[in-house]
Amino acid sequence: MRILLTGRTGQVGSALERSLAPLGQVRAFDRQGLDLCDLKSIRPKLRSEMPDIIVNAAAHTAVDRAEKERDLAFAINSLGVQELALEAKAIDALLVHFSTDFVFDGEKPSPYIETDAPNPLNVYGWSKLEGERAIEASGCRYFIFRTSWVYAPGGRNFMHAILAAAKSRPELRVVDDQHGAPTSSLAIAGAIAKVLADPGLADKASGLYHMSAGGETTWHGFAEAILEARGVVTPLVAIPSTEYPVAAKRPKNSRLDNTKLAATFGIALAGWREGLAAVMRALD
């Protein structure tokens, strides 16, 4: 099995490079090796590699910066993805792609299912939604996995921001009215490896799936668990979103229903607290 992986230096990409290695030959590229902004280079690169599976972990994920970098966000998250999908169709490769809870507006009172109508609140969400639509329209064979609140042992993410801030501030004020499931890159990478190792993979129809950790919390609850796991004693103050202004509006409800993933692949990610514990072990 020949696997081409994009975004190898990102949070999910770096974990995938390790988890996919036992499945076959993995050719992993960072932006210098395969730049989704350089549309003319994508198809020749894929033709030279001729992968059986393309796993796209490259993305513009700086949510607030995307509000000012709209063209760049759409170039990477939509136009570049469209080129990957069209070439996947041409060379008969399976495309595995990651999307986000931010395609929803958060107004639904219960967890979102795959058929709920998207309505992004920010540029990042719209760019990712357009990427989904480009894949679906391409005619290629694909699996799109929407996940939420991604973090990792390395890189820039909420977990590391909280730990850094706790060292320098007398207290931390953290939003407590946005709900979701923090999902680690390790859990995502492990689940994708199981998907691609499924002996019945070739018989499964293309589709869109939700893939997030079990359970739910708020950013405040996540911060509390992070500090507790590291033995850090810094007061936490719960605040509403209105008291923490950011460039990009976030959905209040980011909970995803993972029933379809379990029914199709027999996969259910562990609870978010278990995922956090695994990431903490990776830090030690």
C-alpha positions, 0 to 999 in steps of 0.5 A: 500500500502506497500512502501519500501524507500531506502536512507532516509537520502539523499536529495531526500529520506528525502523529499520522506519519507514525501511525500509518507507517506499519500499513505500507510505504508512507511518503510524507510531505511538508509544505516545502514538499507539497504546497497546496497553495501552488495549484499547478504543482499538485497534480504532477507531484501526485502523478510522480508518486502514484499513491493508493491513498492520499491522506490530507492533513495539511490545512490553514488552521489559524482560526482568528488569523484566517479572518484577515488571511481569507485568500490564503485560507481558501487557497489551502483549505478549498482550492488546494483540496479540490486539486487533490480530489480531482487528481485522486479521481484521475489516478484512482486513489482514495482521499482521506481528508479532515474537516471541522466542527466549525462548519456548524453555527452551534445553535443546535442544542444536541450533538451534530450529525453528518446530515445537519445543515452547515452554517459556518460563523467564520472564514476558517469554517467556510473554507473547510466547508468549501473543501468538503464540497469540492471533494464531494463534487470531484467524483473521487473515492473519499472519506472526510472526517470532521473532528473538534478542538484538536490538540497534540503533545507538540505544536501550538494549541490550547493545551500548551497556551494554558500551561504557558499562561499558568506560569506567568499569570496570577489567574486565568480567565477561560470561556465556559459557554462553548461546549465540545470534545477536546480531541488529541492528534494521537487519538485521530491518528490511531483511528485513521490507521484502524480505518485504513487497515480495515480489510473491508475498506474497498467495499465501503462507500465514500462518505462524511464522518464525525470523529471526536473524543467521547464525552464533552466539556467546555474550554474552562473544563478542559483548562481545569483538567490540563492544569490538574494533570500537570499539578499546576495550581493557578486559579481559573475564572469561568467567563462568557464568550462575550468577555473574551473577544476574538476575531473569529466567532466560535460556535457555542455547541461543537459537539459531534455525534460519532454514531456513524463512525462506530456503525461503519468502522466499529471505531469509537474514540476514547473519552476526552479525559483519557485522550488528555492522559495519553497526551500528558504521558507523551510529554513526560 
